[in-house]
Amino acid sequence: NTMMVDIGQPPSVTLKPTEISLAPHMVTYMRELARASPAILVRGKITRAVCESNNITKVIAVGCPSLMLNPYPKLGALIESRRQKLLEQRKQDLRVAVAF
């Protein structure tokens, strides 16, 4: 069975992970999940640190969940190869804007 829970910290939050207290029901839920599971997979180091500072164990930061969608074992190498090709083909004056 797989269960996804979003307790991530938005980038705009400037608190340290140790300054973030999860709601008691979330801590209870996550601890029960840790007890019943070999691991809890979270997106990043900040989420892992928040969990650990709330005494939630077995937390592993694995990166973006979309990395788990494709079962191809060489997906990372394929993506990197395509990224390199794009870099080689890009125009030197290319600019990218990102809006949040």
Backbone hydrogen bonds in HBPLUS format (Angstrom, degrees):
<---DONOR---> <-ACCEPTOR-->    atom                        ^
c    i                          cat <-CA-CA->   ^        H-A-AA   ^      H-
h    n   atom  resd res      DA  || num        DHA   H-A  angle D-A-AA Bond
n    s   type  num  typ     dist DA aas  dist angle  dist       angle   num
A0013-VAL N   A0010-PRO O   3.03 MM   3  5.78 166.4  2.05 125.8 129.9     1
A0019-GLU N   A0016-LYS O   2.81 MM   3  5.25 155.8  1.87 116.9 125.3     2
A0020-ILE N   A0017-PRO O   3.24 MM   3  5.46 166.9  2.26 109.7 113.0     3
A0026-MET N   A0023-ALA O   2.89 MM   3  5.26 126.1  2.19 109.9 124.5     4
A0027-VAL N   A0023-ALA O   3.03 MM   4  6.40 157.5  2.08 157.7 164.9     5
A0028-THR N   A0024-PRO O   2.96 MM   4  6.17 166.5  1.97 153.2 156.6     6
A0029-TYR N   A0025-HIS O   2.99 MM   4  6.06 159.8  2.03 138.5 144.5     7
A0030-MET N   A0026-MET O   2.83 MM   4  6.01 167.4  1.84 153.7 157.0     8
A0031-ARG N   A0027-VAL O   2.88 MM   4  6.00 159.5  1.92 152.5 158.2     9
A0032-GLU N   A0028-THR O   3.00 MM   4  6.16 155.8  2.06 146.8 153.4    10
A0033-LEU N   A0029-TYR O   2.90 MM   4  6.16 152.3  1.98 146.5 155.0    11
A0034-ALA N   A0030-MET O   2.86 MM   4  6.12 152.5  1.93 145.0 152.4    12
A0035-ARG N   A0031-ARG O   2.88 MM   4  6.13 150.9  1.97 144.4 152.5    13
A0036-ALA N   A0032-GLU O   3.04 MM   4  6.23 151.3  2.13 146.0 152.8    14
A0037-SER N   A0033-LEU O   3.01 MM   4  5.90 114.8  2.45 140.3 155.2    15
A0040-ILE N   A0058-LYS O   2.74 MM  18  5.85 161.2  1.77 158.5 156.7    16
A0060-ILE N   A0040-ILE O   2.88 MM  20  6.15 161.3  1.91 161.1 163.2    17
A0042-VAL N   A0060-ILE O   2.93 MM  18  6.10 165.0  1.95 150.2 153.2    18
A0062-VAL N   A0042-VAL O   2.87 MM  20  6.10 167.5  1.88 175.1 171.5    19
A0063-GLY N   A0043-ARG O   2.71 MM  20  4.41 130.6  1.95 128.5 138.0    20
A0048-ARG N   A0044-GLY O   3.06 MM   4  6.35 160.2  2.10 148.5 154.7    21
A0049-ALA N   A0045-LYS O   2.86 MM   4  6.02 158.9  1.90 145.9 151.6    22
A0050-VAL N   A0046-ILE O   2.88 MM   4  6.17 153.5  1.95 151.2 158.6    23
A0051-CYS N   A0047-THR O   2.97 MM   4  6.22 163.3  2.00 151.6 155.7    24
A0052-GLU N   A0048-ARG O   2.86 MM   4  6.12 167.2  1.88 155.4 159.1    25
A0053-SER N   A0049-ALA O   2.85 MM   4  5.98 152.8  1.92 145.3 152.6    26
A0054-ASN N   A0051-CYS O   2.98 MM   3  5.12 142.6  2.12 101.6 113.3    27
A0056-ILE N   A0051-CYS O   2.94 MM   5  5.09 153.6  2.01 137.1 139.4    28
A0055-ASN N   A0052-GLU O   3.01 MM   3  4.94 151.0  2.09 111.3 110.5    29
A0067-LEU N   A0064-CYS O   2.96 MM   3  5.79 164.5  1.98 125.3 130.0    30
A0068-MET N   A0065-PRO O   2.93 MM   3  5.59 161.6  1.96 119.7 125.4    31
A0069-LEU N   A0066-SER O   3.22 MM   3  5.32 165.0  2.24 106.9 111.5    32
A0075-LEU N   A0072-TYR O   3.17 MM   3  5.40 148.4  2.28 124.4 121.2    33
A0078-LEU N   A0074-LYS O   3.00 MM   4  6.27 156.1  2.06 152.8 160.3    34
A0079-ILE N   A0075-LEU O   2.87 MM   4  6.11 165.5  1.89 160.0 163.0    35
A0080-GLU N   A0076-GLY O   2.96 MM   4  6.15 161.9  2.00 147.5 152.9    36
A0081-SER N   A0077-ALA O   2.90 MM   4  6.06 155.5  1.96 145.1 151.8    37
A0082-ARG N   A0078-LEU O   3.01 MM   4  6.29 161.4  2.04 151.5 155.9    38
A0083-ARG N   A0079-ILE O   2.84 MM   4  6.05 152.4  1.91 148.5 157.3    39
A0084-GLN N   A0080-GLU O   2.90 MM   4  6.12 159.1  1.95 151.0 155.7    40
A0085-LYS N   A0081-SER O   3.08 MM   4  6.37 155.9  2.14 145.3 151.6    41
A0086-LEU N   A0082-ARG O   3.00 MM   4  6.26 157.3  2.06 147.4 153.2    42
A0087-LEU N   A0083-ARG O   2.93 MM   4  6.22 155.2  1.99 149.4 156.5    43
A0088-GLU N   A0084-GLN O   2.97 MM   4  6.23 151.7  2.05 147.9 155.3    44
A0089-GLN N   A0085-LYS O   3.06 MM   4  6.28 139.9  2.23 142.3 152.8    45
A0089-GLN N   A0086-LEU O   3.16 MM   3  5.09 125.8  2.47  93.1 107.0    46
A0090-ARG N   A0086-LEU O   3.00 MM   4  6.02 127.4  2.29 146.5 158.7    47
A0094-LEU N   A0091-LYS O   3.19 MM   3  5.40 162.9  2.22 114.7 115.5    48
